[in-house]
Amino acid sequence: MAISGIEQDAIIERLDRIIRQTVPDVETLPKYGGTLYTLRPSEKEGQFCGIFPYKDHVQLAFSNGTALEDPNHVLSGTGKFRRHINFSDLQAIAPETLAELIVNAVQYSRSQDAESLK
């Protein structure tokens, strides 16, 4: 069932606020019909998550989701790297859980930077 544009916008705004509060120095790039969040806009490797609107939900996708700890088992997906959470209800957003995943995603991205410098 499609969600309304108002509900979709509210979900996007809430997710964006959580990401920006968790990672104050984050930068964004509009891409793939959504917004990518990155530590280094000029490099694909700096992207750690993205918000993508769909007809029935808004997806929060993690670029290296398979590398993230997910103690609450909220991530979905079977791809090689990406994992995501779909939201069709504003009330389903758990800020603390998402903040933990975002911190882990940023730490993973930064650890990959350190590895590439070795």
C-alpha positions in Angstrom: 0.0 0.0 0.0 1.4 3.4 -1.0 2.2 5.9 1.7 1.2 9.5 1.3 3.7 12.1 0.2 3.3 13.8 3.6 4.1 10.6 5.5 7.0 9.9 3.2 8.4 13.4 3.7 8.1 13.1 7.5 10.0 9.8 7.5 12.7 11.2 5.3 13.0 14.3 7.6 13.2 12.2 10.7 15.9 9.8 9.3 17.9 12.8 8.0 17.7 14.5 11.4 19.0 11.3 13.1 21.9 10.9 10.7 22.9 14.6 11.0 22.6 14.5 14.9 24.7 11.3 14.9 27.3 12.5 12.4 27.5 16.3 12.5 30.2 16.6 9.8 28.3 14.5 7.3 27.8 15.7 3.8 25.1 14.7 1.3 24.9 13.9 -2.3 21.7 13.5 -4.3 22.0 10.2 -6.2 20.0 7.2 -7.4 16.8 9.0 -6.6 17.7 9.5 -3.0 20.3 11.1 -0.8 23.7 9.6 0.0 25.4 10.4 3.3 29.2 10.6 3.1 32.3 11.6 4.9 34.1 12.3 1.7 31.9 13.5 -1.2 34.6 13.1 -3.8 35.0 9.4 -3.1 32.5 6.5 -3.3 34.2 4.8 -0.4 33.1 7.6 1.9 29.4 6.8 1.5 28.1 5.0 4.5 24.3 5.2 4.1 21.5 6.6 2.0 17.8 7.4 2.2 15.7 6.3 -0.8 11.9 7.0 -1.2 9.7 4.3 -2.8 6.0 4.2 -3.4 5.3 1.9 -0.4 8.2 2.9 2.0 11.3 4.9 2.6 14.5 2.9 2.7 17.5 3.6 4.9 20.3 1.6 3.2 23.8 1.0 4.6 26.6 0.7 2.0 28.5 -1.9 4.0 25.6 -3.3 6.0 27.0 -6.8 6.1 29.9 -5.5 8.1 27.7 -3.9 10.8 26.7 -5.4 14.1 22.9 -5.7 14.2 22.0 -6.8 17.7 18.4 -5.8 17.2 18.1 -7.6 13.9 16.6 -4.7 12.0 18.6 -4.9 8.9 17.3 -6.8 5.8 18.8 -7.8 2.5 20.7 -10.6 0.9 23.1 -8.6 -1.3 26.9 -8.9 -1.1 27.4 -5.7 0.9 24.2 -3.6 1.4 21.6 -4.0 4.1 18.6 -1.8 4.6 15.6 -1.0 6.8 12.2 -0.1 5.2 9.9 2.4 6.9 6.3 2.9 6.0 5.3 4.4 9.4 6.9 7.3 11.2 6.3 5.6 14.5 8.4 2.6 13.5 11.6 4.7 13.6 13.7 3.8 16.7 16.3 6.7 16.9 18.6 4.9 19.4 18.8 1.8 17.3 19.4 3.8 14.1 22.1 5.9 15.8 24.0 2.8 16.8 23.9 1.5 13.3 25.0 4.8 11.9 27.9 5.1 14.3 29.0 1.6 13.3 28.7 2.4 9.6 30.8 5.5 10.1 33.4 3.6 12.1 33.6 1.0 9.5 34.0 3.6 6.7 36.8 5.3 8.7 38.5 1.9 9.4 38.5 1.3 5.7 40.3 4.6 5.2 42.9 3.6 7.7 43.4 0.3 5.9 43.9 2.0 2.6 46.6 4.2 4.0 48.7 1.2 5.1 
